[in-house]
Amino acid sequence: MSLSPKEGKFHGYTLWSNGNYGTWIASFNSEKKWSGNWVRDFNPEAVTGKFEAVFETPTNMTLTLFNIDGVKTGEAKYSKVK
């Protein structure tokens, strides 16, 4: 993940254990909410899906996934484990 100062957005690359990968562009909407788009090869016009991360506390986050039409397709809750 890196920050593009020109755009003020984060660009990220995700690699899964099966060899598939995804690229995304995201930014903070507020202090506790981050949203972005899954895109093809960092092309902001080639959106394949959307996501939103909400940081409820410093140790808990909820990631919600949406398809291109904005329909919720999944949700994951993350918690810090000591």
C-alpha positions as CSV (number, residue, x, y, z in Angstrom):
1,M,0.0,0.0,0.0
2,S,1.2,3.5,-0.8
3,L,-0.2,7.0,-0.6
4,S,-0.4,9.1,-3.8
5,P,0.2,12.7,-2.7
6,K,-1.1,14.0,-6.0
7,E,-4.5,12.3,-5.6
8,G,-4.6,12.1,-1.8
9,K,-5.6,8.4,-2.1
10,F,-4.1,5.1,-1.1
11,H,-3.2,2.5,-3.8
12,G,-3.0,-1.1,-2.7
13,Y,-2.2,-4.5,-4.0
14,T,-3.6,-7.7,-2.5
15,L,-2.2,-11.2,-3.2
16,W,-4.2,-14.2,-2.1
17,S,-2.6,-17.6,-1.3
18,N,-4.2,-19.1,-4.5
19,G,-2.2,-16.7,-6.7
20,N,-5.1,-14.3,-7.5
21,Y,-4.6,-10.7,-6.9
22,G,-6.5,-7.4,-6.7
23,T,-5.7,-3.8,-6.9
24,W,-7.6,-1.0,-5.1
25,I,-7.8,2.7,-4.6
26,A,-9.1,4.1,-1.3
27,S,-9.3,7.2,1.0
28,F,-10.5,8.2,4.4
29,N,-14.0,9.6,4.5
30,S,-13.7,10.5,8.1
31,E,-11.4,9.7,11.0
32,K,-12.9,6.2,11.4
33,K,-14.2,5.4,8.0
34,W,-12.2,4.3,4.9
35,S,-13.7,3.4,1.6
36,G,-12.5,2.5,-1.9
37,N,-12.9,0.7,-5.1
38,W,-11.5,-2.6,-6.4
39,V,-10.0,-1.7,-9.8
40,R,-8.3,-3.4,-12.7
41,D,-4.5,-2.7,-12.6
42,F,-4.9,0.6,-10.7
43,N,-7.2,2.1,-13.4
44,P,-9.7,4.2,-11.5
45,E,-12.2,4.0,-14.4
46,A,-12.2,0.1,-14.3
47,V,-14.1,-0.5,-11.0
48,T,-14.9,-4.1,-10.3
49,G,-16.3,-3.7,-6.7
50,K,-16.3,-1.4,-3.7
51,F,-15.4,-1.7,0.0
52,E,-15.7,0.1,3.3
53,A,-13.7,-0.2,6.5
54,V,-15.1,1.2,9.7
55,F,-12.7,1.4,12.8
56,E,-15.1,1.1,15.7
57,T,-12.3,1.1,18.3
58,P,-8.5,1.0,18.1
59,T,-8.8,-2.8,18.3
60,N,-11.9,-3.5,16.2
61,M,-12.7,-3.0,12.5
62,T,-15.5,-4.1,10.2
63,L,-14.8,-4.5,6.5
64,T,-17.8,-4.6,4.2
65,L,-17.6,-5.6,0.5
66,F,-20.0,-4.5,-2.2
67,N,-20.4,-5.4,-5.9
68,I,-20.2,-2.8,-8.7
69,D,-23.9,-1.9,-8.1
70,G,-23.4,-1.2,-4.4
71,V,-25.1,-4.4,-3.2
72,K,-23.4,-5.8,-0.1
73,T,-21.6,-9.1,-0.9
74,G,-19.7,-9.8,2.3
75,E,-18.6,-8.6,5.7
76,A,-15.7,-9.4,8.0
77,K,-15.0,-8.3,11.5
78,Y,-11.5,-7.9,12.8
79,S,-10.3,-7.8,16.4
80,K,-6.9,-7.4,17.8
81,V,-5.8,-10.6,19.6
82,K,-3.0,-10.4,22.2
